[in-house]
Amino acid sequence: MATSTSPRTGRAQTPRPARRAPRSHLAPGWLPYVLLAPALLFELLVHIIPMVTGIFISTLELTQFYVRRWLDAPSAGVGNFKIALDFDGAIGASLLRSFGITFAFTICTLALSWALGMFAAVLLQRPFRGRNVLRTLFLVPYALPVYAGVIVWKFMLGRDNGMVNALLSGLGITDGSTFWLLGNNAFVSTVVVAVWRLWPFAFLTLMAGLQSVPGEVYEAAAVDGAGMWQQFRSFTLPMLRPVNQVLLLVLFLWSFNDFNVPYILFGQSVPASADLISIHVYQASFITWNFGVGSAMSVLLLLVLLVITAVYLPLSSRRMRDA
Amino acid sequence: MRRRTFSTALIATAAVGSVPLASCSSDDSGSGDGAKTLKYWASNQGTSLDNDKEILTPELAKFEQQTGIKVELEVIPWDSLLQRILQATTSGDAPDVLNIGNTWSASLQATGAFLPFEADQYTAVGGKDKFLETSLGSTGAEGQPPTSVPLYGLAYGLFYSKKMFADAGITTPPATWADLVTDAKQLTDAAADRWGMTVAGASYTENAHFAFMFGKQNGAEFFDDAGKPTFTDSGNVKGLQQYLGLMSTDKVVSPSAAEHPTTNDMIADFTGGKAAMFMGQNNSEATILSNGMTAADYGVAPIPILDPLPSGGQRVNSHVAGINMSVFADSDNVDGALQFVKFMTSPEEQVILNQKFGSLPVVAEASSDAAFQTENLKIFNSVLSETAAPLPMIPNESQFETTVGQAMQDLFGRIATGTTPGDSDVEAALEGAQQKMAGGA
């Protein structure tokens, strides 16, 4: 090994080790690919193949008559997309509505999660007694299994025996007969539960980002008489910009795609106000047994998110460079 | 720069693609190994999944003793049974034998996943003649060999609390729909959270069943003779209003019932003294008793019918409800599976199982057994033979249940939160359901 790691000296002294030289040149060439291969293979298996299959299914007339031999399903061409995009029809109209609700849900969840995460991260930036306990406590919702966390919310939000109604009526705020999981309140409940799930991630990321802001900057600012808010606006925010760029994108994509929260909260019976897109696609596929149309909806969702990502990244990067 | 956008886009693509497209993943079941094992999916007939297991396990042991075939049992709740069947059909990773809701017979038949019952198969399970005629009516589409045989017989009836009726001075169960509404109003005291009636407003299957029977009473059908959907027929709108009206205009059902996803929630209202009546299938009796009521505490009557009937209306107060058994065509142990079907539909097992599940035998020999001559079961039996109609045996049937049932669930949600849907709202909901179904067919 020692000789092969110093091929140049070997080559300079004797002609013999020159035969070994190609091997040592080769190593850096193929080794990275070999090391990457397992990851690539699993990426292919877990993401790319199901995705391509989904795109393929979106062009099939895959109904109950063909689920058993789905490769024999007749081609639908762009027919499924036509159905999904016909906004005058019930399917297209409800898909469009679901997109609108999902956008509203995503913006609310994103803004609240980020604001809460930022607030907590800044609050815990300076050492004080009990800081580690608070940090751990804040991460609990993120560490809990989704199902366990959300099912507890479902119980708490129940109308008759739920804790939320008991608390609100105990405090004299409501009469305790509010439906939190029906009608328009269902939207608010979904946002609250999603924020509860998501904000610790924003907190964690921002806390890590804040570690890289040098303490002297604040000391200097404090000497110059800058207040907390001024420090936050002039130093903290700009220095967190690279972190925020990624964090906001990830929060956006996760909220937009959130399946677990509405599914566990509502099960089969999702109220119209909380009809988020991923659960809408799932229900559309299983209610009508038309997996072609369901897949076409998925592909549309994919395209929308790709476009948003493609626009967001260059825009936010440019802003970062300009800053 | 470009490279970064691309790689982030790739990550985004992966993140986006993984959720909805992968939603029809397969489950962990595998076909039985060889001739000595069968995989059996049972539906939830008892008071809980565990209760089903307790009831079935000794019978399966009996079957193993007789034939040497071991049966691996899995009990599947109703809200996921249809999906599990679809997944199994798609993946081929399926049980050998399973229970299905008899109303899905034609829909599942259309997938081609189940073994058709021709003369040979009927012979293998003990002959077609042993089954009751009504029960055979819901085993598959007309003109094709059925892909299921009856297993348990069910029908709807009106359950009422004798104590609450007596307290209100009502001596007999209601005879007409108008009587029912009057009695229910008399029994309702919203301030005390006591109601005349309760429903499972978030159960799409229950909702669809009532849409069907009340539509029939109002002279409407959900499908014409050619199998084309006619959801928005004015009789169907009236039928839906008849049922939804219990909560919206008659105000005899607690708004909370809009959140009940299962019949067990509804029965809990009844046994807990919160509601005096509910409309349920005969197997509700098992749950009522396990909740602590005794047989003397409640009575059963046929669900009252509109009187006089609107023009074209039919005297229907139940669908031909029940559970069927099917065999997966791809099973590597079809013979063993048929032997198991024969066992489960044998007169002896029919008496044992239907008694425990509170359902009705589907074979004539068991039907006449003394165990099924109780007052209540006689009522269900007469409903089944006289005023029950089969749900349409067409491939779209399961989609009718999901689209109409979910539209009604949404309407219940709106009623519970304070709006009273008018006829045009109900018609719009049915129109939406019909379009969704047409899009899927």
Chai-1 contact restraints between the chains, C-beta under 6 A:
chainA,res_idxA,chainB,res_idxB,connection_type,confidence,min_distance_angstrom,max_distance_angstrom,comment,restraint_id
A,H47,B,A14,contact,1.0,0.0,6.0,A-B,restraint_1
A,P50,B,L21,contact,1.0,0.0,6.0,A-B,restraint_2
A,P50,B,A22,contact,1.0,0.0,6.0,A-B,restraint_3
A,M51,B,G17,contact,1.0,0.0,6.0,A-B,restraint_4
A,G54,B,L21,contact,1.0,0.0,6.0,A-B,restraint_5
A,Q64,B,A110,contact,1.0,0.0,6.0,A-B,restraint_6
A,Q64,B,T111,contact,1.0,0.0,6.0,A-B,restraint_7
A,F65,B,A110,contact,1.0,0.0,6.0,A-B,restraint_8
A,V67,B,T89,contact,1.0,0.0,6.0,A-B,restraint_9
A,V67,B,T90,contact,1.0,0.0,6.0,A-B,restraint_10
A,V67,B,T111,contact,1.0,0.0,6.0,A-B,restraint_11
A,R68,B,T89,contact,1.0,0.0,6.0,A-B,restraint_12
A,R68,B,T111,contact,1.0,0.0,6.0,A-B,restraint_13
A,R68,B,G112,contact,1.0,0.0,6.0,A-B,restraint_14
A,R68,B,A113,contact,1.0,0.0,6.0,A-B,restraint_15
A,I83,B,G439,contact,1.0,0.0,6.0,A-B,restraint_16
A,G89,B,Q435,contact,1.0,0.0,6.0,A-B,restraint_17
A,A90,B,G432,contact,1.0,0.0,6.0,A-B,restraint_18
A,A90,B,Q435,contact,1.0,0.0,6.0,A-B,restraint_19
A,A90,B,K436,contact,1.0,0.0,6.0,A-B,restraint_20
A,I91,B,G439,contact,1.0,0.0,6.0,A-B,restraint_21
A,R159,B,S256,contact,1.0,0.0,6.0,A-B,restraint_22
A,D160,B,S256,contact,1.0,0.0,6.0,A-B,restraint_23
A,F179,B,A416,contact,1.0,0.0,6.0,A-B,restraint_24
A,F179,B,T417,contact,1.0,0.0,6.0,A-B,restraint_25
A,L182,B,G413,contact,1.0,0.0,6.0,A-B,restraint_26
A,L182,B,A416,contact,1.0,0.0,6.0,A-B,restraint_27
A,L182,B,T417,contact,1.0,0.0,6.0,A-B,restraint_28
A,G183,B,G413,contact,1.0,0.0,6.0,A-B,restraint_29
A,G183,B,T417,contact,1.0,0.0,6.0,A-B,restraint_30
A,L253,B,A12,contact,1.0,0.0,6.0,A-B,restraint_31
A,L253,B,A15,contact,1.0,0.0,6.0,A-B,restraint_32
A,N257,B,V19,contact,1.0,0.0,6.0,A-B,restraint_33
A,F259,B,V19,contact,1.0,0.0,6.0,A-B,restraint_34
A,Q268,B,D79,contact,1.0,0.0,6.0,A-B,restraint_35
A,S269,B,A202,contact,1.0,0.0,6.0,A-B,restraint_36
A,S269,B,Q409,contact,1.0,0.0,6.0,A-B,restraint_37
A,P271,B,G413,contact,1.0,0.0,6.0,A-B,restraint_38
A,A272,B,D410,contact,1.0,0.0,6.0,A-B,restraint_39
A,S278,B,V19,contact,1.0,0.0,6.0,A-B,restraint_40
A,S278,B,P20,contact,1.0,0.0,6.0,A-B,restraint_41
A,V281,B,P20,contact,1.0,0.0,6.0,A-B,restraint_42
A,Y282,B,S23,contact,1.0,0.0,6.0,A-B,restraint_43
A,F286,B,Q83,contact,1.0,0.0,6.0,A-B,restraint_44
A,I287,B,T402,contact,1.0,0.0,6.0,A-B,restraint_45
A,T288,B,Q399,contact,1.0,0.0,6.0,A-B,restraint_46
A,T288,B,K436,contact,1.0,0.0,6.0,A-B,restraint_47
A,T288,B,G440,contact,1.0,0.0,6.0,A-B,restraint_48
A,W289,B,G440,contact,1.0,0.0,6.0,A-B,restraint_49
A,N290,B,G440,contact,1.0,0.0,6.0,A-B,restraint_50
A,S298,B,P20,contact,1.0,0.0,6.0,A-B,restraint_51
A,S298,B,L21,contact,1.0,0.0,6.0,A-B,restraint_52
A,L302,B,V16,contact,1.0,0.0,6.0,A-B,restraint_53
A,L302,B,G17,contact,1.0,0.0,6.0,A-B,restraint_54
A,L305,B,V16,contact,1.0,0.0,6.0,A-B,restraint_55
A,T309,B,A9,contact,1.0,0.0,6.0,A-B,restraint_56
A,T309,B,A12,contact,1.0,0.0,6.0,A-B,restraint_57
A,L313,B,T5,contact,1.0,0.0,6.0,A-B,restraint_58
A,L313,B,T8,contact,1.0,0.0,6.0,A-B,restraint_59
